Amino acid sequence: MTTVDHVDHVGPVLDVDEVGDAVLAAIREANADVTVIDRGSYRRVLVAQRCVVYRAAIERALGRPFRLPADLELVMPSFQGTLELTDERAVWAWRSA
């Protein structure tokens, strides 16, 4: 699958490390049909229309506190869609023209 196949999909690009793994695990917990495109040093995470991740789920996967948005910004060099951040969650959404 290519990104072109996922034109209405949204989500983060995550570093491949412990924190990126925890964010990905939390995304998989909260969303159905998560597609991950592995590019070696980073992973593109895609979900149709809306992707959500919760701070509490990231903390469970990571085993330590996680601050939104600061800690997410450190492992997310890019994303697709619009992004809404609070202290408790991140939501990527698709907005058609």
Rosetta blueprint (number, residue, H / E / L):
1 M L
2 T L
3 T H
4 V H
5 D H
6 H H
7 V L
8 D L
9 H E
10 V E
11 G E
12 P E
13 V E
14 L E
15 D E
16 V L
17 D L
18 E H
19 V H
20 G H
21 D H
22 A H
23 V H
24 L H
25 A H
26 A H
27 I H
28 R H
29 E H
30 A H
31 N L
32 A L
33 D L
34 V L
35 T E
36 V E
37 I E
38 D E
39 R L
40 G L
41 S L
42 Y E
43 R E
44 R E
45 V E
46 L E
47 V E
48 A E
49 Q L
50 R E
51 C E
52 V E
53 V E
54 Y E
55 R H
56 A H
57 A H
58 I H
59 E H
60 R H
61 A H
62 L H
63 G L
64 R L
65 P L
66 F L
67 R L
68 L L
69 P L
70 A H
71 D H
72 L H
73 E H
74 L H
75 V H
76 M L
77 P L
78 S E
79 F E
80 Q E
81 G L
82 T E
83 L E
84 E E
85 L E
86 T L
87 D L
88 E L
89 R E
90 A E
91 V E
92 W E
93 A E
94 W L
95 R L
96 S L
97 A L
